[in-house]
Amino acid sequence: MAIASKPSKETEMQRTITLIILAAVVVMYTGTAMANTTISYQGRLDAGGQAFDGSVDMVFELFDAESNGNPVGSPVATNGVPVLQGLFQVELDFGAQAWDLGRWLQITVDGQLLSPRQKVTAAPLASRAETVIEEAVGSQELEDGGVQAVDIADNSIYTNHIVDGTITGADTDKSFWNATTRGSLYVKVDQRTINFLGSRANATAACEEVEDIPVSGACVFSPEAGSSLGLESFEPTNWGDPMGLAAYSCVYSNNANVAGTFEARIHCLDTTP
């Protein structure tokens, strides 16, 4: 049915246009805190008691009162709005302050002013932020049990994030610390002597068993009269590798023509039951 062929179409639409849903009023905050004030408005248009199909030109104006009142923002004209089975949808933007208070929407269809104005409240307003102000969310804003282990990134919590005295033995995984506290702590030493100027040597101390856990390592130079050794490098190997024998290596060079002695040391935890 062509709109122009019905002289009474404008009057009929004026009586029957109804707001069926305010689809969304969304404020999206971007990184620069500028707001997108566009709303998506959906309504229904009937002509002659039937759902209208076609296209129409529409003008939307926002007011602060049901009648008379003051305009809010600038009119929004949308030409060639498609209407399918009576339903239409348009995007409207009346500015940043448009939805502070109760508002009424005045609609003109193909030059015909429809009445009454449609009441639009601030209730559908919602906001979504990509970020929040630092320290804006505290323990009072979080529901008990609302944060689970899966919500926390690996290695994201350090000692400075934990209040002193808040973690006890009951809060730890006993299957881990029981396994590492049995047995005894022992030290292994590999001692070497470098006799000549410019010579270098490597010493490597290792745990006794693959299952034993390395605790610490050290390179120790024993000063003697006239001796001078320089530490060139040190390296732990197989620390944290359950299949390798943990060791600690030290490399020294002799800076004097006098013999010097040094040691590589490793402290290990015997995990034998």
Residue pairs with C-beta under 8 A, 6 or more apart in sequence:
1 47
1 48
1 50
1 52
1 53
1 54
2 54
3 9
3 47
3 52
3 54
3 56
3 110
6 12
6 47
6 48
8 48
9 47
9 48
10 109
10 110
10 111
10 112
11 112
12 46
12 47
12 48
12 49
13 45
13 46
13 47
13 52
13 109
13 112
13 114
14 109
14 112
14 113
14 114
14 115
16 45
16 46
16 47
16 49
17 43
17 44
17 45
17 46
17 107
17 109
17 114
18 43
18 44
18 46
19 43
19 44
19 118
20 42
20 43
20 44
20 87
21 42
22 39
22 41
22 42
22 120
22 124
23 40
23 41
23 42
23 89
24 39
24 40
24 124
24 126
25 39
25 99
25 122
25 124
25 125
25 126
26 36
26 38
26 39
26 40
26 126
26 127
26 128
27 35
27 36
27 37
27 125
27 126
27 127
27 128
28 35
28 36
28 127
28 128
29 35
29 127
29 128
29 129
29 130
30 36
30 130
31 130
31 131
35 96
37 93
37 94
37 95
37 96
37 98
37 99
38 91
38 92
38 93
39 91
39 92
39 93
40 89
40 90
40 91
41 60
41 89
41 90
41 91
41 92
41 105
42 87
42 88
42 89
43 87
43 88
43 107
43 118
44 51
44 86
44 87
44 88
45 51
45 52
45 56
45 83
45 86
45 87
45 88
45 109
46 52
46 86
50 86
51 85
51 86
51 87
52 83
52 86
53 83
53 84
53 85
53 86
54 82
54 83
55 80
55 81
55 82
55 83
56 80
56 81
56 83
56 88
56 109
56 110
57 77
57 78
57 79
57 80
57 81
57 109
57 110
57 111
58 77
58 78
58 79
58 81
58 88
58 90
58 107
58 108
58 109
58 110
59 75
59 76
59 77
59 78
59 107
59 108
60 75
60 76
60 77
60 78
60 90
60 92
60 105
60 106
60 107
60 108
61 71
61 75
61 76
61 105
61 106
61 107
61 108
62 71
62 72
62 73
62 94
62 98
62 103
62 104
62 105
62 106
62 120
63 69
63 70
63 71
63 72
63 103
63 104
63 105
63 106
63 117
64 70
64 72
64 101
64 102
64 103
64 104
65 104
66 104
66 116
66 117
66 119
67 116
67 117
69 104
72 94
72 95
72 97
72 98
72 103
73 93
73 94
73 95
73 97
73 98
74 94
74 95
76 90
76 92
76 93
76 94
78 90
81 88
81 90
82 88
99 120
99 122
99 125
100 122
101 122
102 119
102 120
102 121
102 122
103 119
103 120
103 121
103 122
104 117
104 118
104 119
104 120
105 117
105 118
105 119
105 120
106 113
106 114
106 117
106 118
107 113
107 114
107 117
107 118
108 114
179 271
180 213
180 269
180 271
182 271
182 273
183 269
183 270
183 271
183 272
183 273
184 269
184 270
185 215
185 267
185 268
185 269
185 270
186 208
186 267
186 268
186 270
187 265
187 266
187 267
187 268
188 205
188 206
188 207
188 208
188 265
188 266
188 268
189 205
189 263
189 264
189 265
190 203
190 204
190 205
190 206
190 263
190 264
191 203
191 261
191 262
191 263
192 201
192 202
192 203
192 252
192 261
192 262
192 263
193 201
193 259
193 260
193 261
194 200
194 201
194 229
194 252
194 253
194 254
194 259
194 260
194 261
194 262
195 254
195 259
196 254
196 257
197 254
197 255
197 256
197 257
198 253
198 254
199 253
199 254
200 232
200 251
200 252
200 253
200 254
201 251
201 252
201 262
202 249
202 250
202 251
203 219
203 249
203 250
203 252
203 262
203 263
203 264
204 247
204 248
204 249
204 250
204 264
205 217
205 247
205 248
205 249
205 263
205 264
205 265
205 266
206 245
206 246
206 247
206 248
206 266
207 213
207 214
207 245
207 246
207 247
207 266
207 268
208 268
208 270
209 245
209 270
209 271
209 272
210 242
210 243
210 244
210 245
211 242
211 271
211 272
212 246
212 268
212 269
212 270
212 271
213 246
213 268
213 269
213 271
214 236
214 239
214 246
214 248
214 266
214 267
214 268
214 269
215 267
215 268
215 269
216 266
216 267
217 234
217 236
217 248
217 264
217 265
217 266
217 267
218 248
218 264
218 265
219 231
219 234
219 250
219 252
219 262
219 263
219 264
219 265
220 262
220 263
220 265
221 229
221 231
221 252
221 260
221 261
221 262
222 260
222 261
222 262
222 263
223 260
224 258
224 259
224 260
224 261
225 258
226 256
226 258
227 254
227 256
227 258
227 259
227 260
227 261
228 254
228 255
228 256
228 258
228 260
229 252
229 253
229 254
229 255
229 260
229 262
230 252
230 253
230 255
231 250
231 251
231 252
232 251
232 252
232 253
233 249
233 250
233 251
234 248
234 249
234 250
234 251
234 264
235 248
235 249
236 246
236 247
236 248
236 249
237 244
237 246
237 247
237 248
237 249
238 244
238 245
238 246
238 247
239 246
246 266
246 268
247 266
248 264
248 265
248 266
249 264
250 262
250 263
250 264
252 260
252 262
254 260
